[in-house]
Amino acid sequence: MPLPLPRPSAVVDLAFAAGKAAGRAVDAAGKAAGMAVDAAGKAAETAVGTAAVVVALPGRVLRLVDGAEVLMAAATAALDAAEQAVADARALTATAADLVDQVRTVTGTAAGIVDDARTITTTAGGIVEDARTLTAASAGVVEEARTITTTAAGIVDEAAQASAAAAAVVTQAARTAGTADELLSAYEPGLRRFVDNLSPEEIDAAIRMIDELPKLAHHLNTDVMPILATLDRVGPDIHELLGVTRDLRQAIVGIPGFAMLRRRGSAGES
C-alpha cells in the first residue's frame, strides 16, 4: 500500500516548528550554562574572600576552615553542575544542529515536492487543454457523423424508392415478357413462314423502303394530310359536280343527231 505523501504546506509548517524548537533548545542551554558559570564565579569569589579572611585573621582560621570546606564543596558541586549543564547544552546544541539539518533536508524535500506539484499542475493544465481540444474535435466529428447519417438516410430512402420502381419495372417486364411469349407462340408459324419466304432482294427492298420513310413521312405531312383534311368539303363539291355532269349528259343526249354521232363513234372504236 503506497504511503500518502504529506502536503507541501504541512511539510513547511513542520520545518518551521522544528526550527523554532531548536532555537528554544539552544536558548535554554545557553541560559543553563550562564547560570552554572555565575554560580561557579560566585562560589570562587566566596572561596577567595574566605581565604583572604583566613590569611588576615589567623585567629579565626579554625572557625572558618569548616565554612571554607563547605563553600569549596558547594563550589565544586556548582562547577560539576555547570560542567553537566554545559555538556547537556552541547548535546542539546548537537541535537538542535541535527534537527536543523533534518529541517533543511525536509525543507529541500518540501521544495522538491512543491516543484513536482508545480510540474504536475502544469502537466495537468496541458492535459486539460488537450482534452478541451479533443472535445472540440469530437464535437466536429459528431456533427459530421450526424450529417453523414442524415445523408445516408436520404440515400436509403431514395434507394428504397428506386427499389420499388425497379420492382414495378420488373413486374411490368415480366408481364410484357409473358405477353411476348404468348404472341410469339401464337404467331410463330406465320413469322417463321414469313422469314423463310423472304429473299435477299425483298430484304434489300425493305431496307430501301425504310430509308425512304423520312421522305414519305414529309410528303404525307405536307401533301397528303392537307388533302385528307379537305375531304369533308370535297364530298359536297363532287356531289354537285356529279349533278352538273348528269344535267350536261341529259342535255347532250337531247341534242338532235347525238345518237347517230354516238353510234358512229362506237363503230370507229370497234
Secondary structure, DSSP 8 states (H G I E B T S, - for coil): -------HHHHHHHHHHHHHHHHHHHHHHHHHHHHHHHHHHHHHHHHHHHHHHHHH-GGGHHHHHHHHHHHHHHHHHHHHHHHHHHHHHHHHHHHHHHHHHHHHHHHHHHHHHHHHHHHHHHHHHHHHHHHHHHHHHHHHHHHHHHHHHHHHHHHHHHHHHHHHHHHHHHHHHHHHHHHHHHHHHHHHHHHHHHHHH--HHHHHHHHHHHHHHHHHHHHIIIIIHHHHHTHHHHHHHHHHHHHHHHHHHHHHHTSTTHHHHHHHHHHHH-
